Amino acid sequence: MITASAVKELRDKTNAGMMDCKKVLTETNGDLAAAIKLLRERGIAKAGAKADRAANEGVITARVNDDATAGILLEVNCETDFVSKNENFQAFVAEIADTLAAANAPDHAAALAVSMGDYNLEDTVKAKVVEVGENLQFRKYVRFDAASGGVIAAYIHPPGKVGVLIEVGTTKPETKNADSFKELVKDLTLHIAACAPKGLSREDIPQDVVDAELDIFRARLVAEGKPANIIDNILKGQIGKFFAESCFLEQAFVKDGNLKVSALLEEKGKELGDTLTVTRFVRFGLGE
């Protein structure tokens, strides 16, 4: 006989429905471990059936360790905004983030293999589909470990639709504790969230992207009837403007349109008696 306490224990361990728990316990003669395995197998099968459904809602979240030397940014997706706002789903994403923050997984593939309870993260996400009833995806993940003198910071734009992870380099140990430096780093993450730069500098913009922009500009100029002998000169100016809008260091600072980000870093560095550099950043936009 399958007791109510056994059903409750299985439900607590798997978050599966009561009737599903009772059914698999009956099928496995009350063997809890076998019942969990059976639920996982069936959960993964159901997840597979939903895997082709669009999952463009969800939550982006981040974790940075106490001394700001390491941080992660991740995105977990669901199908509807209703589920993304559900406390159970948000708690699940937080659990994933806490697990990965402790696991030191260097990339997305490694993160999927991290143990989460009795299973790896990939299978845990798939099994969660049974409870949620929507396609779920652990879509994106990145981890930064700071170089010597580097500081890692993160920003999540409420309610978790945009997230930023950044590494800022310093040359003096005391800089990272200065209030003005902390304010600068926060402002830089806000800028990235708002302005969505395509790269840190011109070298980070893929050549195919640049070529595509040039083709668009050229076609417009030809359509406008511009003489062929001056088109190349005009293109130089237009592609320069493209870089100014796309490259983080060349962008106008979001809080002061007359100041480039590179100039802001130089200005704040002089105030602090240090040389400040943005080593890298990443920006996640939900569903992008």
C-alpha positions in Angstrom: 0.0 0.0 0.0 1.3 3.4 -1.0 1.1 5.8 2.0 0.3 9.5 1.9 3.6 10.2 3.5 5.5 8.4 0.7 3.6 10.4 -1.9 4.4 13.6 -0.1 8.1 12.7 0.2 8.3 12.0 -3.5 6.5 15.2 -4.3 8.8 17.2 -2.1 11.8 15.7 -3.8 10.6 16.1 -7.4 7.9 18.8 -7.4 5.8 16.4 -9.6 2.0 16.3 -9.3 0.4 14.2 -6.5 -1.3 11.8 -8.9 1.9 11.3 -10.9 3.8 10.5 -7.6 1.2 8.0 -6.5 1.2 6.3 -9.9 5.0 5.8 -10.2 5.2 4.7 -6.5 2.6 2.0 -7.3 4.5 1.0 -10.5 7.8 0.7 -8.5 6.2 -1.0 -5.5 7.0 2.0 -3.3 10.7 2.2 -4.2 11.5 5.9 -3.8 14.7 5.9 -5.7 13.1 4.0 -8.6 10.1 6.3 -8.5 12.3 9.4 -8.8 14.2 7.8 -11.7 10.9 7.0 -13.4 9.6 10.5 -12.9 12.8 12.0 -14.3 12.6 9.8 -17.3 9.1 10.7 -18.0 9.7 14.3 -17.2 12.6 14.5 -19.7 10.4 12.8 -22.3 7.7 15.5 -21.8 10.3 18.2 -21.9 11.4 16.9 -25.3 7.9 17.2 -26.6 7.8 20.9 -25.6 11.3 21.6 -26.8 10.3 23.1 -30.1 8.0 25.7 -28.5 9.4 29.2 -28.3 10.8 30.2 -24.9 11.6 33.9 -25.1 10.4 35.0 -21.7 12.3 34.3 -18.5 14.8 35.8 -16.1 18.4 37.0 -16.4 20.3 37.0 -13.1 23.9 37.3 -11.9 26.2 36.5 -9.0 29.4 38.2 -8.0 31.6 36.9 -5.1 32.3 39.0 -2.0 35.7 40.2 -3.1 34.5 41.0 -6.7 37.1 38.7 -8.3 34.6 36.4 -10.0 31.1 36.7 -11.4 28.5 34.9 -13.5 25.6 36.0 -15.7 23.0 33.6 -16.9 19.6 33.5 -18.6 16.8 30.9 -18.0 13.9 31.0 -20.4 10.2 30.0 -20.3 7.3 30.6 -22.7 5.2 33.1 -21.0 5.6 36.3 -18.9 3.2 34.8 -16.4 5.6 31.9 -15.6 8.6 34.2 -15.5 6.9 36.2 -12.7 6.0 33.1 -10.8 7.8 32.8 -7.4 8.5 29.1 -8.0 10.2 29.8 -11.3 12.2 32.7 -9.9 13.3 30.6 -7.0 14.4 27.9 -9.4 16.5 30.4 -11.4 18.0 31.6 -8.2 18.9 28.1 -7.2 20.6 27.5 -10.5 22.6 30.8 -10.1 23.7 29.9 -6.6 24.7 26.4 -7.7 26.7 27.7 -10.6 28.3 30.5 -8.5 29.7 27.8 -6.3 30.7 25.4 -9.1 33.2 27.5 -11.0 31.9 26.3 -14.4 33.9 28.2 -17.0 31.4 28.1 -19.9 27.8 27.1 -20.9 28.7 23.5 -21.7 30.4 23.0 -18.4 27.5 24.6 -16.6 25.0 22.1 -18.1 27.1 19.3 -16.6 27.2 20.7 -13.1 25.5 18.6 -10.5 22.3 20.0 -9.1 20.8 17.6 -6.5 21.0 14.1 -7.8 21.2 15.1 -11.5 23.1 17.5 -13.7 21.7 21.0 -14.5 20.6 20.1 -18.0 18.4 17.2 -16.8 17.1 19.2 -13.9 15.9 22.0 -16.2 14.2 19.4 -18.5 12.5 17.7 -15.5 11.2 21.1 -14.3 9.1 21.3 -17.5 6.8 18.6 -15.9 6.0 20.9 -13.0 5.9 24.2 -14.9 4.1 22.9 -18.0 6.2 25.1 -20.4 9.3 24.7 -22.4 12.3 25.9 -20.3 15.8 26.6 -21.5 19.0 27.3 -19.8 20.0 29.5 -22.7 23.0 31.6 -21.8 25.8 31.6 -19.3 29.1 33.3 -18.9 31.7 33.5 -16.1 34.4 36.1 -15.6 37.4 35.5 -13.4 39.3 38.8 -12.8 43.0 39.2 -13.8 45.3 40.7 -11.2 43.9 44.1 -10.1 40.6 43.4 -11.9 37.2 44.0 -10.5 34.1 42.1 -11.6 30.6 43.8 -11.3 27.1 43.0 -12.5 23.9 44.8 -13.1 20.4 43.4 -13.7 17.8 45.8 -15.0 14.5 45.1 -13.2 12.7 42.8 -13.6 15.5 40.7 -15.1 15.1 41.5 -18.8 18.6 42.8 -19.3 21.9 41.8 -17.5 25.5 43.0 -17.7 28.8 41.6 -16.5 31.9 43.6 -16.6 35.6 43.5 -15.7 37.4 46.8 -14.9 41.2 46.8 -14.5 43.1 48.8 -11.9 46.8 49.1 -11.0 46.4 50.1 -7.3 44.9 47.8 -4.7 43.2 50.7 -2.9 41.2 51.8 -5.9 38.6 49.1 -5.7 37.5 50.3 -2.3 37.1 54.0 -3.3 33.5 55.1 -3.4 34.1 57.1 -6.7 35.4 53.9 -8.3 32.4 51.9 -7.2 30.1 54.6 -8.6 32.0 54.6 -11.9 31.7 50.8 -12.3 28.0 51.0 -11.6 27.6 53.7 -14.2 29.5 51.7 -16.7 27.2 48.7 -16.3 24.2 51.0 -16.6 25.6 52.5 -19.7 26.1 49.0 -21.3 22.5 48.0 -20.3 21.1 51.2 -21.9 23.3 51.6 -25.0 24.0 47.9 -25.9 27.5 48.3 -27.4 28.4 45.7 -30.0 32.0 45.4 -28.8 34.6 47.0 -26.6 36.6 48.6 -29.5 36.7 48.6 -33.2 38.7 45.3 -33.2 35.8 43.6 -31.5 33.3 44.3 -34.3 33.3 41.3 -36.7 34.4 42.3 -40.2 31.2 40.8 -41.8 29.2 43.2 -39.7 31.3 46.1 -40.8 31.0 45.0 -44.5 27.3 44.7 -44.2 27.0 48.2 -42.9 29.2 49.5 -45.7 27.0 47.7 -48.3 23.9 49.4 -46.8 25.6 52.8 -46.7 26.9 52.4 -50.3 23.5 51.4 -51.7 21.9 54.5 -50.1 24.5 56.8 -51.6 24.1 55.3 -55.0 20.3 55.6 -54.7 20.8 59.2 -53.8 22.8 59.8 -57.0 26.1 60.6 -55.3 29.0 60.6 -57.7 31.1 57.4 -57.6 34.3 59.4 -57.0 33.2 60.8 -53.7 31.3 57.8 -52.3 34.4 56.3 -50.7 35.1 59.5 -48.8 31.5 59.7 -47.6 31.7 56.0 -46.5 34.7 56.7 -44.3 32.7 59.2 -42.4 29.6 57.0 -42.1 31.5 54.0 -40.9 33.2 56.2 -38.4 29.8 57.2 -37.1 28.8 53.5 -37.0 31.8 52.7 -34.8 31.1 55.6 -32.5 27.6 54.3 -32.0 28.7 50.6 -31.7 32.0 50.5 -29.8 31.8 50.9 -26.0 34.9 53.0 -25.7 33.8 55.4 -28.4 30.2 55.7 -27.3 28.9 58.9 -25.8 28.5 58.3 -22.0 24.8 57.7 -21.2 24.9 60.3 -18.4 26.9 62.9 -20.4 26.5 63.0 -24.1 29.6 65.3 -24.5 31.9 62.7 -22.9 33.1 59.5 -24.5 33.4 56.4 -22.3 37.2 56.3 -23.0 37.5 59.9 -21.8 35.4 59.1 -18.8 37.8 56.3 -17.8 40.8 58.6 -18.3 39.2 61.3 -16.2 38.2 59.1 -13.3 41.6 57.4 -13.5 43.4 60.7 -13.0 41.1 61.5 -10.0 42.0 58.2 -8.4 45.7 58.4 -9.4 45.3 55.1 -11.3 45.0 53.8 -14.8 41.5 52.3 -15.4 40.7 49.9 -18.2 37.6 48.0 -19.2 38.9 44.6 -20.0 35.7 43.0 -21.2 31.9 43.0 -20.8 28.9 41.0 -21.8 25.3 42.1 -22.1 22.3 39.7 -22.2 18.9 40.8 -23.5 16.1 38.5 -22.7 15.4 36.2 -25.7 18.0 37.7 -27.9 
